[in-house]
Structures are given as C-alpha cells and as structure tokens.
Amino acid sequence: VLEAKNKMAVINTNLASVEEKYTATKEKLSKEIEALKASQKAEIEKLRKDYDGKLDK
C-alpha cells in the first residue's frame, strides 16, 4: 500500500509539472498568435492605404 501511495505521489507530481508546462506554453502561444494577428491587420491596413492612394492618382 505504501508503494502504491509513493507511485501516486510521483504521478501527481509529474502531472502537475506537465500541467504547468502546458499552461505556460498555451499562454505564450496565445500571446504570439495575438501579436501575429495584430501585425497582419496592420499590414492589411497599410496595403489598403497604399492601394487607395494609387487609385486616387
């Protein structure tokens, strides 16, 4: 019974570690995705302004 409890403790520790890594990675990737979306929107606006400027000429 003691051996089973020790194994469960190790498993719980490993699970907690995996969950922490998952959460950190998820947050990092979410921030990167938001930055990429913002960059893409800015690029689209720039291209739209350039296009509209060329149409006006």
mmCIF file of the N, C-alpha and C atoms, coordinates in Angstrom:
data_MODEL
# 
_entry.id   MODEL 
# 
loop_
_atom_site.group_PDB 
_atom_site.id 
_atom_site.type_symbol 
_atom_site.label_atom_id 
_atom_site.label_alt_id 
_atom_site.label_comp_id 
_atom_site.label_asym_id 
_atom_site.label_entity_id 
_atom_site.label_seq_id 
_atom_site.pdbx_PDB_ins_code 
_atom_site.Cartn_x 
_atom_site.Cartn_y 
_atom_site.Cartn_z 
_atom_site.occupancy 
_atom_site.B_iso_or_equiv 
_atom_site.pdbx_formal_charge 
_atom_site.auth_seq_id 
_atom_site.auth_comp_id 
_atom_site.auth_asym_id 
_atom_site.auth_atom_id 
_atom_site.pdbx_PDB_model_num 
ATOM 1   N N  . VAL A 1 1  ? 0.834  -1.190 0.000   1.00 0.00 ? 1  VAL A N  1 
ATOM 2   C CA . VAL A 1 1  ? 0.000  0.000  0.000   1.00 0.00 ? 1  VAL A CA 1 
ATOM 3   C C  . VAL A 1 1  ? 0.880  1.255  0.000   1.00 0.00 ? 1  VAL A C  1 
ATOM 4   N N  . LEU A 1 2  ? 1.959  1.217  0.758   1.00 0.00 ? 2  LEU A N  1 
ATOM 5   C CA . LEU A 1 2  ? 2.863  2.360  0.816   1.00 0.00 ? 2  LEU A CA 1 
ATOM 6   C C  . LEU A 1 2  ? 3.516  2.610  -0.544  1.00 0.00 ? 2  LEU A C  1 
ATOM 7   N N  . GLU A 1 3  ? 3.854  1.522  -1.221  1.00 0.00 ? 3  GLU A N  1 
ATOM 8   C CA . GLU A 1 3  ? 4.474  1.648  -2.540  1.00 0.00 ? 3  GLU A CA 1 
ATOM 9   C C  . GLU A 1 3  ? 3.495  2.287  -3.531  1.00 0.00 ? 3  GLU A C  1 
ATOM 10  N N  . ALA A 1 4  ? 2.248  1.909  -3.448  1.00 0.00 ? 4  ALA A N  1 
ATOM 11  C CA . ALA A 1 4  ? 1.227  2.479  -4.329  1.00 0.00 ? 4  ALA A CA 1 
ATOM 12  C C  . ALA A 1 4  ? 1.048  3.968  -4.043  1.00 0.00 ? 4  ALA A C  1 
ATOM 13  N N  . LYS A 1 5  ? 1.075  4.346  -2.776  1.00 0.00 ? 5  LYS A N  1 
ATOM 14  C CA . LYS A 1 5  ? 0.953  5.758  -2.414  1.00 0.00 ? 5  LYS A CA 1 
ATOM 15  C C  . LYS A 1 5  ? 2.136  6.556  -2.952  1.00 0.00 ? 5  LYS A C  1 
ATOM 16  N N  . ASN A 1 6  ? 3.325  5.974  -2.864  1.00 0.00 ? 6  ASN A N  1 
ATOM 17  C CA . ASN A 1 6  ? 4.514  6.654  -3.385  1.00 0.00 ? 6  ASN A CA 1 
ATOM 18  C C  . ASN A 1 6  ? 4.421  6.835  -4.898  1.00 0.00 ? 6  ASN A C  1 
ATOM 19  N N  . LYS A 1 7  ? 3.947  5.798  -5.593  1.00 0.00 ? 7  LYS A N  1 
ATOM 20  C CA . LYS A 1 7  ? 3.793  5.895  -7.041  1.00 0.00 ? 7  LYS A CA 1 
ATOM 21  C C  . LYS A 1 7  ? 2.766  6.969  -7.397  1.00 0.00 ? 7  LYS A C  1 
ATOM 22  N N  . MET A 1 8  ? 1.693  7.026  -6.657  1.00 0.00 ? 8  MET A N  1 
ATOM 23  C CA . MET A 1 8  ? 0.669  8.042  -6.904  1.00 0.00 ? 8  MET A CA 1 
ATOM 24  C C  . MET A 1 8  ? 1.228  9.442  -6.660  1.00 0.00 ? 8  MET A C  1 
ATOM 25  N N  . ALA A 1 9  ? 2.055  9.590  -5.637  1.00 0.00 ? 9  ALA A N  1 
ATOM 26  C CA . ALA A 1 9  ? 2.663  10.890 -5.356  1.00 0.00 ? 9  ALA A CA 1 
ATOM 27  C C  . ALA A 1 9  ? 3.553  11.322 -6.520  1.00 0.00 ? 9  ALA A C  1 
ATOM 28  N N  . VAL A 1 10 ? 4.328  10.380 -7.050  1.00 0.00 ? 10 VAL A N  1 
ATOM 29  C CA . VAL A 1 10 ? 5.198  10.682 -8.190  1.00 0.00 ? 10 VAL A CA 1 
ATOM 30  C C  . VAL A 1 10 ? 4.354  11.046 -9.409  1.00 0.00 ? 10 VAL A C  1 
ATOM 31  N N  . ILE A 1 11 ? 3.313  10.298 -9.643  1.00 0.00 ? 11 ILE A N  1 
ATOM 32  C CA . ILE A 1 11 ? 2.430  10.566 -10.783 1.00 0.00 ? 11 ILE A CA 1 
ATOM 33  C C  . ILE A 1 11 ? 1.772  11.936 -10.641 1.00 0.00 ? 11 ILE A C  1 
ATOM 34  N N  . ASN A 1 12 ? 1.308  12.260 -9.452  1.00 0.00 ? 12 ASN A N  1 
ATOM 35  C CA . ASN A 1 12 ? 0.685  13.568 -9.223  1.00 0.00 ? 12 ASN A CA 1 
ATOM 36  C C  . ASN A 1 12 ? 1.680  14.699 -9.447  1.00 0.00 ? 12 ASN A C  1 
ATOM 37  N N  . THR A 1 13 ? 2.914  14.496 -9.002  1.00 0.00 ? 13 THR A N  1 
ATOM 38  C CA . THR A 1 13 ? 3.956  15.499 -9.209  1.00 0.00 ? 13 THR A CA 1 
ATOM 39  C C  . THR A 1 13 ? 4.231  15.681 -10.695 1.00 0.00 ? 13 THR A C  1 
ATOM 40  N N  . ASN A 1 14 ? 4.342  14.571 -11.416 1.00 0.00 ? 14 ASN A N  1 
ATOM 41  C CA . ASN A 1 14 ? 4.589  14.646 -12.856 1.00 0.00 ? 14 ASN A CA 1 
ATOM 42  C C  . ASN A 1 14 ? 3.425  15.318 -13.581 1.00 0.00 ? 14 ASN A C  1 
ATOM 43  N N  . LEU A 1 15 ? 2.219  14.982 -13.188 1.00 0.00 ? 15 LEU A N  1 
ATOM 44  C CA . LEU A 1 15 ? 1.039  15.584 -13.800 1.00 0.00 ? 15 LEU A CA 1 
ATOM 45  C C  . LEU A 1 15 ? 1.017  17.089 -13.559 1.00 0.00 ? 15 LEU A C  1 
ATOM 46  N N  . ALA A 1 16 ? 1.329  17.505 -12.352 1.00 0.00 ? 16 ALA A N  1 
ATOM 47  C CA . ALA A 1 16 ? 1.358  18.932 -12.041 1.00 0.00 ? 16 ALA A CA 1 
ATOM 48  C C  . ALA A 1 16 ? 2.403  19.640 -12.895 1.00 0.00 ? 16 ALA A C  1 
ATOM 49  N N  . SER A 1 17 ? 3.538  19.004 -13.075 1.00 0.00 ? 17 SER A N  1 
ATOM 50  C CA . SER A 1 17 ? 4.599  19.578 -13.899 1.00 0.00 ? 17 SER A CA 1 
ATOM 51  C C  . SER A 1 17 ? 4.144  19.726 -15.348 1.00 0.00 ? 17 SER A C  1 
ATOM 52  N N  . VAL A 1 18 ? 3.504  18.698 -15.868 1.00 0.00 ? 18 VAL A N  1 
ATOM 53  C CA . VAL A 1 18 ? 3.007  18.740 -17.247 1.00 0.00 ? 18 VAL A CA 1 
ATOM 54  C C  . VAL A 1 18 ? 1.945  19.828 -17.393 1.00 0.00 ? 18 VAL A C  1 
ATOM 55  N N  . GLU A 1 19 ? 1.062  19.938 -16.424 1.00 0.00 ? 19 GLU A N  1 
ATOM 56  C CA . GLU A 1 19 ? 0.016  20.960 -16.483 1.00 0.00 ? 19 GLU A CA 1 
ATOM 57  C C  . GLU A 1 19 ? 0.613  22.364 -16.460 1.00 0.00 ? 19 GLU A C  1 
ATOM 58  N N  . GLU A 1 20 ? 1.656  22.569 -15.653 1.00 0.00 ? 20 GLU A N  1 
ATOM 59  C CA . GLU A 1 20 ? 2.314  23.873 -15.598 1.00 0.00 ? 20 GLU A CA 1 
ATOM 60  C C  . GLU A 1 20 ? 2.952  24.211 -16.940 1.00 0.00 ? 20 GLU A C  1 
ATOM 61  N N  . LYS A 1 21 ? 3.632  23.241 -17.532 1.00 0.00 ? 21 LYS A N  1 
ATOM 62  C CA . LYS A 1 21 ? 4.267  23.462 -18.834 1.00 0.00 ? 21 LYS A CA 1 
ATOM 63  C C  . LYS A 1 21 ? 3.212  23.751 -19.897 1.00 0.00 ? 21 LYS A C  1 
ATOM 64  N N  . TYR A 1 22 ? 2.118  23.018 -19.855 1.00 0.00 ? 22 TYR A N  1 
ATOM 65  C CA . TYR A 1 22 ? 1.030  23.214 -20.816 1.00 0.00 ? 22 TYR A CA 1 
ATOM 66  C C  . TYR A 1 22 ? 0.462  24.626 -20.692 1.00 0.00 ? 22 TYR A C  1 
ATOM 67  N N  . THR A 1 23 ? 0.199  25.045 -19.476 1.00 0.00 ? 23 THR A N  1 
ATOM 68  C CA . THR A 1 23 ? -0.374 26.369 -19.247 1.00 0.00 ? 23 THR A CA 1 
ATOM 69  C C  . THR A 1 23 ? 0.580  27.460 -19.717 1.00 0.00 ? 23 THR A C  1 
ATOM 70  N N  . ALA A 1 24 ? 1.853  27.319 -19.385 1.00 0.00 ? 24 ALA A N  1 
ATOM 71  C CA . ALA A 1 24 ? 2.838  28.320 -19.793 1.00 0.00 ? 24 ALA A CA 1 
ATOM 72  C C  . ALA A 1 24 ? 2.957  28.378 -21.314 1.00 0.00 ? 24 ALA A C  1 
ATOM 73  N N  . THR A 1 25 ? 2.989  27.227 -21.946 1.00 0.00 ? 25 THR A N  1 
ATOM 74  C CA . THR A 1 25 ? 3.102  27.177 -23.405 1.00 0.00 ? 25 THR A CA 1 
ATOM 75  C C  . THR A 1 25 ? 1.853  27.744 -24.059 1.00 0.00 ? 25 THR A C  1 
ATOM 76  N N  . LYS A 1 26 ? 0.703  27.412 -23.516 1.00 0.00 ? 26 LYS A N  1 
ATOM 77  C CA . LYS A 1 26 ? -0.556 27.914 -24.066 1.00 0.00 ? 26 LYS A CA 1 
ATOM 78  C C  . LYS A 1 26 ? -0.603 29.440 -23.989 1.00 0.00 ? 26 LYS A C  1 
ATOM 79  N N  . GLU A 1 27 ? -0.199 30.001 -22.857 1.00 0.00 ? 27 GLU A N  1 
ATOM 80  C CA . GLU A 1 27 ? -0.192 31.453 -22.705 1.00 0.00 ? 27 GLU A CA 1 
ATOM 81  C C  . GLU A 1 27 ? 0.789  32.098 -23.682 1.00 0.00 ? 27 GLU A C  1 
ATOM 82  N N  . LYS A 1 28 ? 1.971  31.502 -23.802 1.00 0.00 ? 28 LYS A N  1 
ATOM 83  C CA . LYS A 1 28 ? 2.988  32.038 -24.710 1.00 0.00 ? 28 LYS A CA 1 
ATOM 84  C C  . LYS A 1 28 ? 2.480  32.028 -26.150 1.00 0.00 ? 28 LYS A C  1 
ATOM 85  N N  . LEU A 1 29 ? 1.914  30.908 -26.558 1.00 0.00 ? 29 LEU A N  1 
ATOM 86  C CA . LEU A 1 29 ? 1.422  30.793 -27.930 1.00 0.00 ? 29 LEU A CA 1 
ATOM 87  C C  . LEU A 1 29 ? 0.228  31.711 -28.178 1.00 0.00 ? 29 LEU A C  1 
ATOM 88  N N  . SER A 1 30 ? -0.618 31.875 -27.182 1.00 0.00 ? 30 SER A N  1 
ATOM 89  C CA . SER A 1 30 ? -1.763 32.781 -27.325 1.00 0.00 ? 30 SER A CA 1 
ATOM 90  C C  . SER A 1 30 ? -1.283 34.210 -27.560 1.00 0.00 ? 30 SER A C  1 
ATOM 91  N N  . LYS A 1 31 ? -0.258 34.617 -26.810 1.00 0.00 ? 31 LYS A N  1 
ATOM 92  C CA . LYS A 1 31 ? 0.298  35.957 -26.990 1.00 0.00 ? 31 LYS A CA 1 
ATOM 93  C C  . LYS A 1 31 ? 0.925  36.098 -28.370 1.00 0.00 ? 31 LYS A C  1 
ATOM 94  N N  . GLU A 1 32 ? 1.640  35.069 -28.814 1.00 0.00 ? 32 GLU A N  1 
ATOM 95  C CA . GLU A 1 32 ? 2.258  35.112 -30.137 1.00 0.00 ? 32 GLU A CA 1 
ATOM 96  C C  . GLU A 1 32 ? 1.194  35.203 -31.235 1.00 0.00 ? 32 GLU A C  1 
ATOM 97  N N  . ILE A 1 33 ? 0.119  34.445 -31.081 1.00 0.00 ? 33 ILE A N  1 
ATOM 98  C CA . ILE A 1 33 ? -0.961 34.471 -32.069 1.00 0.00 ? 33 ILE A CA 1 
ATOM 99  C C  . ILE A 1 33 ? -1.600 35.855 -32.114 1.00 0.00 ? 33 ILE A C  1 
ATOM 100 N N  . GLU A 1 34 ? -1.851 36.442 -30.960 1.00 0.00 ? 34 GLU A N  1 
ATOM 101 C CA . GLU A 1 34 ? -2.442 37.779 -30.924 1.00 0.00 ? 34 GLU A CA 1 
ATOM 102 C C  . GLU A 1 34 ? -1.514 38.796 -31.580 1.00 0.00 ? 34 GLU A C  1 
ATOM 103 N N  . ALA A 1 35 ? -0.209 38.679 -31.327 1.00 0.00 ? 35 ALA A N  1 
ATOM 104 C CA . ALA A 1 35 ? 0.753  39.594 -31.941 1.00 0.00 ? 35 ALA A CA 1 
ATOM 105 C C  . ALA A 1 35 ? 0.761  39.423 -33.457 1.00 0.00 ? 35 ALA A C  1 
ATOM 106 N N  . LEU A 1 36 ? 0.698  38.188 -33.911 1.00 0.00 ? 36 LEU A N  1 
ATOM 107 C CA . LEU A 1 36 ? 0.668  37.935 -35.354 1.00 0.00 ? 36 LEU A CA 1 
ATOM 108 C C  . LEU A 1 36 ? -0.602 38.483 -35.994 1.00 0.00 ? 36 LEU A C  1 
ATOM 109 N N  . LYS A 1 37 ? -1.727 38.322 -35.316 1.00 0.00 ? 37 LYS A N  1 
ATOM 110 C CA . LYS A 1 37 ? -2.985 38.858 -35.839 1.00 0.00 ? 37 LYS A CA 1 
ATOM 111 C C  . LYS A 1 37 ? -2.920 40.378 -35.937 1.00 0.00 ? 37 LYS A C  1 
ATOM 112 N N  . ALA A 1 38 ? -2.380 41.014 -34.901 1.00 0.00 ? 38 ALA A N  1 
ATOM 113 C CA . ALA A 1 38 ? -2.265 42.469 -34.913 1.00 0.00 ? 38 ALA A CA 1 
ATOM 114 C C  . ALA A 1 38 ? -1.331 42.921 -36.028 1.00 0.00 ? 38 ALA A C  1 
ATOM 115 N N  . SER A 1 39 ? -0.239 42.220 -36.200 1.00 0.00 ? 39 SER A N  1 
ATOM 116 C CA . SER A 1 39 ? 0.714  42.542 -37.263 1.00 0.00 ? 39 SER A CA 1 
ATOM 117 C C  . SER A 1 39 ? 0.064  42.385 -38.630 1.00 0.00 ? 39 SER A C  1 
ATOM 118 N N  . GLN A 1 40 ? -0.696 41.324 -38.790 1.00 0.00 ? 40 GLN A N  1 
ATOM 119 C CA . GLN A 1 40 ? -1.372 41.072 -40.062 1.00 0.00 ? 40 GLN A CA 1 
ATOM 120 C C  . GLN A 1 40 ? -2.395 42.175 -40.348 1.00 0.00 ? 40 GLN A C  1 
ATOM 121 N N  . LYS A 1 41 ? -3.149 42.573 -39.337 1.00 0.00 ? 41 LYS A N  1 
ATOM 122 C CA . LYS A 1 41 ? -4.135 43.641 -39.526 1.00 0.00 ? 41 LYS A CA 1 
ATOM 123 C C  . LYS A 1 41 ? -3.451 44.951 -39.896 1.00 0.00 ? 41 LYS A C  1 
ATOM 124 N N  . ALA A 1 42 ? -2.326 45.241 -39.250 1.00 0.00 ? 42 ALA A N  1 
ATOM 125 C CA . ALA A 1 42 ? -1.590 46.463 -39.560 1.00 0.00 ? 42 ALA A CA 1 
ATOM 126 C C  . ALA A 1 42 ? -1.080 46.424 -40.997 1.00 0.00 ? 42 ALA A C  1 
ATOM 127 N N  . GLU A 1 43 ? -0.585 45.287 -41.425 1.00 0.00 ? 43 GLU A N  1 
ATOM 128 C CA . GLU A 1 43 ? -0.089 45.138 -42.798 1.00 0.00 ? 43 GLU A CA 1 
ATOM 129 C C  . GLU A 1 43 ? -1.228 45.297 -43.800 1.00 0.00 ? 43 GLU A C  1 
ATOM 130 N N  . ILE A 1 44 ? -2.380 44.741 -43.494 1.00 0.00 ? 44 ILE A N  1 
ATOM 131 C CA . ILE A 1 44 ? -3.545 44.874 -44.377 1.00 0.00 ? 44 ILE A CA 1 
ATOM 132 C C  . ILE A 1 44 ? -3.953 46.340 -44.499 1.00 0.00 ? 44 ILE A C  1 
ATOM 133 N N  . GLU A 1 45 ? -3.981 47.045 -43.376 1.00 0.00 ? 45 GLU A N  1 
ATOM 134 C CA . GLU A 1 45 ? -4.341 48.462 -43.409 1.00 0.00 ? 45 GLU A CA 1 
ATOM 135 C C  . GLU A 1 45 ? -3.336 49.262 -44.236 1.00 0.00 ? 45 GLU A C  1 
ATOM 136 N N  . LYS A 1 46 ? -2.061 48.955 -44.076 1.00 0.00 ? 46 LYS A N  1 
ATOM 137 C CA . LYS A 1 46 ? -1.023 49.647 -44.845 1.00 0.00 ? 46 LYS A CA 1 
ATOM 138 C C  . LYS A 1 46 ? -1.215 49.400 -46.336 1.00 0.00 ? 46 LYS A C  1 
ATOM 139 N N  . LEU A 1 47 ? -1.434 48.151 -46.708 1.00 0.00 ? 47 LEU A N  1 
ATOM 140 C CA . LEU A 1 47 ? -1.637 47.818 -48.117 1.00 0.00 ? 47 LEU A CA 1 
ATOM 141 C C  . LEU A 1 47 ? -2.906 48.462 -48.665 1.00 0.00 ? 47 LEU A C  1 
ATOM 142 N N  . ARG A 1 48 ? -3.948 48.506 -47.843 1.00 0.00 ? 48 ARG A N  1 
ATOM 143 C CA . ARG A 1 48 ? -5.201 49.134 -48.270 1.00 0.00 ? 48 ARG A CA 1 
ATOM 144 C C  . ARG A 1 48 ? -4.990 50.623 -48.528 1.00 0.00 ? 48 ARG A C  1 
ATOM 145 N N  . LYS A 1 49 ? -4.256 51.286 -47.634 1.00 0.00 ? 49 LYS A N  1 
ATOM 146 C CA . LYS A 1 49 ? -3.987 52.713 -47.820 1.00 0.00 ? 49 LYS A CA 1 
ATOM 147 C C  . LYS A 1 49 ? -3.151 52.941 -49.075 1.00 0.00 ? 49 LYS A C  1 
ATOM 148 N N  . ASP A 1 50 ? -2.147 52.097 -49.285 1.00 0.00 ? 50 ASP A N  1 
ATOM 149 C CA . ASP A 1 50 ? -1.323 52.216 -50.495 1.00 0.00 ? 50 ASP A CA 1 
ATOM 150 C C  . ASP A 1 50 ? -2.184 52.031 -51.742 1.00 0.00 ? 50 ASP A C  1 
ATOM 151 N N  . TYR A 1 51 ? -3.049 51.051 -51.713 1.00 0.00 ? 51 TYR A N  1 
ATOM 152 C CA . TYR A 1 51 ? -3.921 50.763 -52.857 1.00 0.00 ? 51 TYR A CA 1 
ATOM 153 C C  . TYR A 1 51 ? -4.872 51.929 -53.113 1.00 0.00 ? 51 TYR A C  1 
ATOM 154 N N  . ASP A 1 52 ? -5.489 52.431 -52.039 1.00 0.00 ? 52 ASP A N  1 
ATOM 155 C CA . ASP A 1 52 ? -6.409 53.561 -52.188 1.00 0.00 ? 52 ASP A CA 1 
ATOM 156 C C  . ASP A 1 52 ? -5.671 54.792 -52.698 1.00 0.00 ? 52 ASP A C  1 
ATOM 157 N N  . GLY A 1 53 ? -4.447 54.990 -52.238 1.00 0.00 ? 53 GLY A N  1 
ATOM 158 C CA . GLY A 1 53 ? -3.646 56.119 -52.702 1.00 0.00 ? 53 GLY A CA 1 
ATOM 159 C C  . GLY A 1 53 ? -3.346 56.018 -54.183 1.00 0.00 ? 53 GLY A C  1 
ATOM 160 N N  . LYS A 1 54 ? -3.075 54.830 -54.655 1.00 0.00 ? 54 LYS A N  1 
ATOM 161 C CA . LYS A 1 54 ? -2.799 54.635 -56.080 1.00 0.00 ? 54 LYS A CA 1 
ATOM 162 C C  . LYS A 1 54 ? -4.064 54.808 -56.914 1.00 0.00 ? 54 LYS A C  1 
ATOM 163 N N  . LEU A 1 55 ? -5.211 54.426 -56.362 1.00 0.00 ? 55 LEU A N  1 
ATOM 164 C CA . LEU A 1 55 ? -6.472 54.612 -57.085 1.00 0.00 ? 55 LEU A CA 1 
ATOM 165 C C  . LEU A 1 55 ? -6.809 56.088 -57.232 1.00 0.00 ? 55 LEU A C  1 
ATOM 166 N N  . ASP A 1 56 ? -6.478 56.878 -56.215 1.00 0.00 ? 56 ASP A N  1 
ATOM 167 C CA . ASP A 1 56 ? -6.779 58.309 -56.249 1.00 0.00 ? 56 ASP A CA 1 
ATOM 168 C C  . ASP A 1 56 ? -5.949 59.041 -57.295 1.00 0.00 ? 56 ASP A C  1 
ATOM 169 N N  . LYS A 1 57 ? -4.787 58.503 -57.614 1.00 0.00 ? 57 LYS A N  1 
ATOM 170 C CA . LYS A 1 57 ? -3.914 59.163 -58.598 1.00 0.00 ? 57 LYS A CA 1 
ATOM 171 C C  . LYS A 1 57 ? -4.405 58.893 -59.944 1.00 0.00 ? 57 LYS A C  1 
# 
